[in-house]
Amino acid sequence: MPEHEDAINASCAPCRGAVTRVYRELRTLGYDDPSAFRSAVTVLSLRHPGLSREAYAGVAAAWIEAA
């Protein structure tokens, strides 16, 4: 994982909770996996602007998988 992604992982427990909660709640409401994942990635990108969409997706995927 690139260094800037490690900085998000290490410093943003509130974002981790928000990202995993958005994904989980949307899936519970019946949204398909890609839609719920895109929403979770968007939450992360709003809190930490300046990274690539792929970087956000990598971090969000790791958090969701670990949750």
C-alpha positions as CSV (number, residue, x, y, z in Angstrom):
1,M,0.0,0.0,0.0
2,P,1.5,3.4,-0.9
3,E,2.6,5.8,1.8
4,H,-0.4,8.2,1.4
5,E,-2.8,5.3,1.8
6,D,-1.0,4.3,5.0
7,A,-1.5,7.8,6.3
8,I,-5.2,7.5,5.9
9,N,-5.2,4.1,7.6
10,A,-3.2,5.3,10.5
11,S,-4.8,8.6,11.2
12,C,-8.5,8.4,10.5
13,A,-10.4,6.0,12.7
14,P,-13.6,8.1,12.3
15,C,-13.4,7.8,8.6
16,R,-12.9,4.1,8.8
17,G,-16.1,3.8,10.8
18,A,-18.0,6.1,8.4
19,V,-16.8,4.2,5.3
20,T,-17.7,0.7,6.7
21,R,-21.0,2.0,8.1
22,V,-22.1,3.5,4.8
23,Y,-21.3,0.3,3.0
24,R,-23.0,-2.0,5.6
25,E,-26.1,0.1,5.9
26,L,-26.6,0.5,2.1
27,R,-26.2,-3.3,1.7
28,T,-28.7,-3.8,4.5
29,L,-31.1,-1.5,2.7
30,G,-30.8,-3.7,-0.5
31,Y,-28.3,-1.7,-2.6
32,D,-26.1,-3.8,-4.8
33,D,-22.5,-4.3,-3.9
34,P,-21.0,-1.9,-6.5
35,S,-23.3,0.9,-5.5
36,A,-22.7,0.6,-1.8
37,F,-18.9,0.4,-2.5
38,R,-18.9,3.5,-4.7
39,S,-20.8,5.4,-1.9
40,A,-18.2,4.3,0.7
41,V,-15.4,5.4,-1.6
42,T,-17.1,8.7,-2.1
43,V,-17.3,9.3,1.7
44,L,-13.6,8.6,2.0
45,S,-12.7,10.9,-0.9
46,L,-14.7,13.8,0.6
47,R,-12.7,13.5,3.9
48,H,-9.3,13.1,2.3
49,P,-9.2,14.9,-1.1
50,G,-6.3,14.7,-3.4
51,L,-5.8,11.0,-3.9
52,S,-6.7,8.9,-7.0
53,R,-10.0,7.0,-7.1
54,E,-8.0,3.8,-7.1
55,A,-6.2,4.8,-3.9
56,Y,-9.5,5.5,-2.2
57,A,-11.0,2.2,-3.5
58,G,-8.0,0.3,-2.1
59,V,-8.3,1.8,1.3
60,A,-12.1,1.4,1.4
61,A,-11.9,-2.2,0.2
62,A,-9.3,-3.1,3.0
63,W,-11.5,-1.5,5.7
64,I,-14.7,-3.2,4.5
65,E,-13.0,-6.5,4.2
66,A,-11.6,-6.2,7.7
67,A,-14.9,-5.1,9.2
